[in-house]
Amino acid sequence: MASSNQVRLLPIEEVAKRLSIPREYLKLYGDYTAKVSYKLLSELKPKGKLIVVTAITPTPAGEGKTTTSIGLSMALNRLGYSSIVTLREPSLGPVFGIKGGATGGGKSQVLPMEDINLHFTGDIHAVTSAHNLISAMIDAHVRFGNELDIDVTKINWPRTMDMNDRALRDIVVALGGHANGYPRQDRFVITAASEMMAILCLAKDLHDLKKRVGDVVVAWTRTNKPVKVSDLQVQGSVAVLLRDAINPNLVQTSENTPAFVHGGPFANIAHGTNSIIATKMALGLSDFVVTETGFGSDLGAEKFLDFVAPTAGIRPSAVVIVATVRALKYHGGMNLKELAKPNLEALEKGVENLRVHIENMRKYQVPVVVAINRFETDADEELQFLRRYVEHMDVPVAVNEAFAKGSEGAIELAEKVVRVADDSRYEPLLKGSEPVREKLQILAREIYRAKDVAFTKEAETSLERLEKNGYGNLPVIVAKTQYSISDDPDKLGAPKDYTFTVRDFLLSAGAGFVVAVSGDIMLMPGLGKRPNAVNIDIDDDGNIVGLF
């Protein structure tokens, strides 16, 4: 199989020309990457159909959602339609942490892979800098008189960095004497989980971005009133740092299909989708847009359908759920090291996880297609069982082999997506006006399959403060484990009739939502005993290895 550096890439200007993007809207970053000005969006009318790619509950076996998204977009082009795939930018934390690169694999990749996985066009660095400018302003304000009467025990704006670093989850800052400020407890979140990343991905344009930044609540006064970035008067400076980052990044796939890779919010601790600007721009430039939402459908897809799509004013035409035989056997109780062995009994038990995801997505009245991402170890009888199971639910299903065959391996999937894409009657499950508490009860019952929702004392206190200050009806983004439909990573398969516990609420007023934190979810991941960083290297000629 040809490696990514053997693929013949087109000059990015040629990719843009094929999309009829005027040259004046391009800013080149080398030969194969360009930024496209957000201002192009005002000249486009939506014409494309949006295909949302999601998955069953993730497992250590891997599901191949990005590979499927890229392969589907390439296959749609192969069928004669114009298609663009829109993806998030990889975070350095996971790249050097647990999963390595995030640009697909095999013959289904976005390229140039090394650039995209590393510093790319600097967007994530810009978000980090913009976020930390606000952090520095808060402590400077407190040090020099604290005119806003900030309660230093109620500063909720953390610091951020784009790396998994567990030692920074809870820290103390401003040690070393009066000149360094007033000592207080602080914390870091990974950049992909920061509100600034969410704002970048949700903003309509630079004006909207600046307004959203100004609305961010960074702290509370001693009388429990919100303190906003606009009170610190730095929304303009923050917008300056994000001036280029707001523009989508145009690259291409291993078959020269156009790809927008822009923004990077995690789906287990943020809203989990690439930027609205990139998706809407793609919808104005092509017949089909394939967008990937993070983790399983209970996370990224739910947030897309209940929050992102209504915010953007777009209507999805279909949902593709990626499943693998291996992952479903794991949900059926099979040991990770044994997954290569045929085991119909484990598959029959684990397929309940897929059933729940299908049922959940159908609640949004959007056509569902299941993509079985094939691995070499899958037995024919296992694939046949899985296909029959899905067909019995009256859901179109296709085996996807894009990793090994590129677009050719995703033709069946593309054909079935095209067939159902005109049948969408999309309606969000959450209507937007419900109180936060009611939204959580609906999600817990309908998506997480819980019988009840419990709120800790800390969560009740936080929610009461939000309600008193007019934030009690905002959309809800749930931060929870990706490894289970529930709030407990050990509950595999299809858990039900349990109590879903919310332990705190975090306000993201600029992004326009409230984060409900459940379980043991961490807003700053950590590196494991042997992270992927030990596998990555560079030779004397500058060639990178271990990044795939």
N, C-alpha and C positions, 0 to 999 in steps of 0.2 A: 504494500500500500504506500502510495507516495506521501511523503511528509509535507507539512504545511509550507516549508520553505522551498518546495519544488513546484508549488502551484504558480501558474502564470497569472499574476495580478495585472489588472488594467490600471493605468494612471487614474487617479481619483477624479481628475477633471473629465475623463471619458465617462466614468460612472455617473457623474453629475449631469453631463450632457445628455446621456440616454434618458435621464429623468426630466429633461427640459428645465433644469435649474440654471438660471442666468448666472454668468461668471461673477457678476458684482456681489452676489450673495455668498461667495465662497471665500474662505480663508484657509490656505493650504498649510498643512503640518507635514511636510515631506511629500513624497510621491504618492502615498497610498492612503492618506488620511486628510480630511478637511472638515472644518466647521461650516455649517450652513446658518446664516443669520436668521434669527427668529422672526425678523421682519418679513421674510418670504411668506410666512403663514397668512398674513393679511391679504395676500394676492391669490390665495388658493381657495377652492371650494371643495368640501369633502365629497369624494366620489367612491372611495374604496369601502370594502367590507372588512370588519375587524374580527379576526380569529384570536381568541384568548387561549393560550396553552397553559395548562396546569397539570397536576399529577395526583397520584395516590399519596398516602402518607410516606414521607421519605424514610429510607433505611440506609444502613451502612453499605448495602449492596449497590446502591446507585440506580437512578431511574433514567437518566439521559434526557431530561426535559429541554435543555438548551440545544442539544444535538437534534432532537425532534423538531423544535421550533425552526431551526435553520434549514433542516432537510425539507420540511413542509413548504417553507417559502420558496426554496429552490425548485421543488416539484411543481408548485403552482406556475412558476415561470416556464418550466419545461412543458407544461400543458398549454402554454400560449397566453396566459394571463400575465399582467405585470404585478409583481409582488415585492414588498419590502419587509424585512424582518426588523423588529425593534426590540432591543435588549438593554439590560442594565450594564453599567461599567463594573468590572470586577474590583472588589476591595482587596487591598494588600493583606488584610488580616486573614481571610480564608485562603488566599493564594499561597501564603507562607505557612498557613495553619493546617487545616484538616483536609481540604478538598483540592488544593492545587488551582490550576487555571480555570477560567469560566468562559471559554470561547467555543465550546462544542468539542468535537473530536472526530478523528478519522477523516472521512471525506465530507464531513458536515461541520465546517468551522467558519467563524468570522476571522478575518485576517487584516493586517499583520498581527498574529497572535501574541508575540512577545510585547509589542508596544501596547496593545489593548490591556493585557494582563498586568502591566507594570504602570508606568507613570502616565501613559497615553497623552492626552492633550492638557493635562494638569487640572482637570475639573475637580477631582477629589481633594487635591492640595488647596485649591481655591476655596472650596467649601470649608475645609479645616481652618484655613487662615481667617475666613470671614467669621466663623463661629468663635474662634479664640480671640478675635478683636473685641467682641462683645464681653467675653470673660474678663479680659484685661481692663476694659472700661468699668466694669462693675467694681472691681477691687480698687481701682484708682479713685472712683467716685466716693467709695466708703472711706478711703484713706484721707481724702481732702474735704472733709466736712460733712459728707453724707446728707446733702440738702434734701434728698428724696425720702429720708427717714427709712432707709432699707433695714429690715431686720436681718442681721447677718446669719441668724439661724434659719432663715427662710429664703435663702438664695437657692433657686432651683435650676439655674442655668449652669450646666457642667462645663468642663473642658473636653476637648475631643482630639483624637488622633486616629489615623487609618492603620491600625495594627492591633492584633489580639494581645492585650497586656493585662493580665489579671491583677498585677500589683497596683494598678491605677484605679481599680474599682472604687475604693474608698481611701482618701488621702487627707492630709492636713497641709494647708498652704499658708504662706506669709509668716513662716518662722524666721527668726534672725533679727528681731528688733523692730522698733517703731517705723523705721525708714522703709521696711518691706511691707507695711500694712498691718492689718489686724488678723491674727491667726484664726482660722476657721476650718471646719470640715468641708471637703469638696470631693469631687469624683470626676472620672473620665468616662465618656461613652465612645464607642467606635464611631467614626465619621458617618458610616452608612446608617447609623441609628439616630443621628442628630437631627434636630428640627430643621436646621439649615439645609440639610440634604433634602428633606421632605418639601421644604419651600421651593427649592430649585426645581424639583420635579413637578410641582403643582402650579407654579406661576404661569400666567398666560403671556406675559411680556415683562419688560424691565420695570415698567410703572407698577404692575401688579406685584412683582417681586419686592420692590422697595416698600410698598404698602404692607405686604405680609411681614416683612422683616420688622417694620415699625410696630406691628401688632403683637410681636412676641412678648410674652410675659416672662421676665427673667428672675423676678423676686417678688416678695410681698413686704409691705411696710409693717411697722409695729402695730398698726391698727387694722391689719389684714386687708389692705388695698393693693391691687396689682401694680407692679412697676414694669413699664414696657421699655423696649429698645428706643421707642420714640421719645421717652422721657430722658434717655441718655443722649439723644440727638445724634446717633451714629448710623441710622438706617442708610443714609447717603453713602457713607464710607464703606459700609458692608456691600451695598449694591455695586460700588466701584470694583471691589475685589471679585465680584461675580459677573462682571460685564461680559467676559468671554465665555465663562462657564455656562451661561444660560443658552448658548447656541448649540444645537445638536451636532454630534460627531458622525460624519458619514464615512463608512468603510465598505467592505464587500465580503462576500462569502467565498468559499473555495471554488464556487462555480460563477463568480462575478455577479451574484445577486446583490443588489444594494442593501445595506444594513445601517440603521441608526443605532448607535450604542451611546446612551446618554443617561446619566444619573444612576444612583446605586443604592436606594433604600432597601434594607433587609425586610423580608416579609414576616419574620417571627418577632421583630421588635419595631417595625415601621410599616409603611403601607405597601412596599414590595413590588413596585412597578417602575419602568423607565419613565422619562419625563413626558408630561402631557403634550408639550410642544412638539417633541419628536414624533409621537404617535399621530397627532393631528396633521402634522406636516406630511407624514407618510400616507395618511388617508387622502390627502389632496393630490398626491403624486402617483398613486397606483390603484389597481383593481382590488387587491387583497393585501391587508397588513396582518402579519403574524406577530403577536406580542406575547412575551413570556411573563408569567406572574410567579413570584417566588414560592418555593416549598409546595405543600399540598393544597388542595382546593379549599380547605378550611382556613387557610391563611391568605396567600396572595390572591387567589381568585375571588374569595369572599370580599376582600377589601377592594379589589378592582370593581366588582359588580355593585357593591353597596356604597362605595365612596368615590373611587377615582372616576368611573364612567359618568355618574351624575355630576361631579365637579367639572369634568371636561365637556359635558354635553354630548357624549358619544354613545352609540348603541351597538353593543357587540352582536355579531351575526352568528357565532358558534363558539362552543367551548370544546377544546380537545383535552381529554384526560389521558396522561401518559401512565402506563402501567407496565410492569415487567413480571415475568414468571418468578424470577429470583426474589424480588421484593415481596411478592404476595406469599411465597413460601416462608419467608422470614416472618411475616405477620401471622402465618399459621403455626408458628412455634419452632421452625426449623433452625438449627444452628447455622451461624454465618459461614463457617468453614465447610458446611455440608451442602451448600446451596447448588453446587454444580451437579449433584446427584438427583435423578428423577424422583419425585415424591408427590403423587397426586393427592394423597391424604392431606398433606400440609397445604397444598394449593387450594383444595376445596374449602379448608378452614380459613385460610388467609384471604380468599377472594371476597369475603364479607367486607373487607376494608374498601375494595373497589366499589362494591354495591352502595355503601354509604356515600362515597364521593359522587357517584352517578346520581343518586337520589337528591343529594344536596344541590347539585348544579341544575337539576331539572326544576327546582323550586324558583329559579329565576326566569323560567319560560324561554330559555335559550337552547337551541338544539345541541345535543351532546354527541361527540364522536370519541371513541376510545382508540388510542394508538398503543398497540403492544410493541414495545421497543425490544427487538429480538437480540438475544445473546447467543453465542455459539453453543453454550451448554444447555440451551432449552431443548427438551425432548418434544418430538412431534405430538405425542399424546397430551402433553401439558399445554402446548399451544392450541391444539384442537379443543381441549376442555375449556380453556379460557375464552376462546372465540365463541363457542356455543353458549357459554354462560352469559356473555354480553349480549349476543343476539337474542337470547331468551328474554332479556330485559327490553327488547325492541330498540336497541341502540346500535348504530352502525359501528363496525370495528374493523381495523386494518392492522396488519403486521407491518411495522416500520423497520427498515434496514438501512436507514440513511447513513449510519456510521460506516458501514462496509461498502455501500454502493452509491452514496451521494443521493442526488435527486431521484435517480432511477429506483432507489429503494423506498421512496416515499410517495410514489405515484398513486397507489391504491388509496392511501390516506388522503392525498390532495383531492382525488376524485370524489371521495365520500364527503369531504368538507364542502366542496363546491355544491354538491347535491342538496345539502341541508341549509346552506347559508341564507337562503331567501325565506326561511320559515321562522325566523326569530320573532318572538313577541316579548322581548326582554322587559322585565320589571324588577327593580331592586326589591330585596326582601325587607330592608329597612327603608322607610319612607323619608327619613331625615328629620322629622319634627318630634319624634318621640323623646322623652327624657332619657338621659344616659342609662339609668337603671333599667328602664324598659327595653332599650336596645340590647343590653347585655342579656336580659332574660330571653329575648327572641333568639339571639345568636346561640346561647347555651342550649336552648331546647331544639332549635331547628337544624343547627349546623354541628355543634359539639355533642349533641345527643345526651345532654345531662338532664336530670330530673329537677335540679334546683341550682340556684346561684347563692353563694355565701360571700359576704363582704367582711373583711377583717376590720378591726377598730380603726386602724390607720387609713384604710380605704374609705370608711364612712366619714372620717374627719376631713379627708381630702375632697371627697365628693360634696360635702356640705359647703366647704369654702368655694368650690367651683360654682355651685348652684347660687350662692349668695351674690356672686359677682357676675352673674349672667352667662355662665358657660355651661349650664346644666343640660342644654339640649343640643350640644355639638355632636357631630358624627363620632363614632367610637372606633378606635383602632386597638385591637387586642394584641398584647405582647404575651405570647405563650410558646410552649415547646412546639417544635416542628415535628417531633418524633411520634406524636399521638394526636388523634382527633381531640382528645381530652386535654386537661392541664397537667397530666402526669405522663412523663416520657416512657414509663414502664407499662402503660396500658396500650398494648399493641392491638392490631385488628380493628374491631368495631365495638369499642366500649359504649356502654349505655347505663342509664339509671344511676348515675353517680352525682356528687355535688361539685360543681365548678366554683373554685374559690378565686376571688379577686382580692389581691393584697394591697394594692395602691392604685392611685390615679395620678397621671402626669399630664399637665396641660400643655398642648402645642397650639396656642391661640393663633400664631402666625400661619401655621400650616392649616389650621381650621379644624382640628380634631382633639379629642381627649384620648390619651393612651391608658387602657386598663391593663395593669400588670398582674399576671397570674402565675402561679407555680413558682418554680425556682429560676425563671428566665433571667438571664444576665444581659444588661445593656452594653457590657464590655466583655466580649469573649476572652478566653485564655488559650495559650498554646498548650498542646498536649505533651506527653513525655517524649514522643518522637514526631515533631511536626514536619510538614512537607518541606520546610526550610532546609532540612538536612539533605533533601534529594535534589535541590536546585544548585546549579553550578555554572560557571562560565569558563571557556577554554582561552588559551592565549590569543586566539584570533577573534575573540568576542562573541563566539557562538554560545547561546544559552541552552542548557539541557535541564530536564526535570520539571519543566513548567507546564507540561500538558495536563 
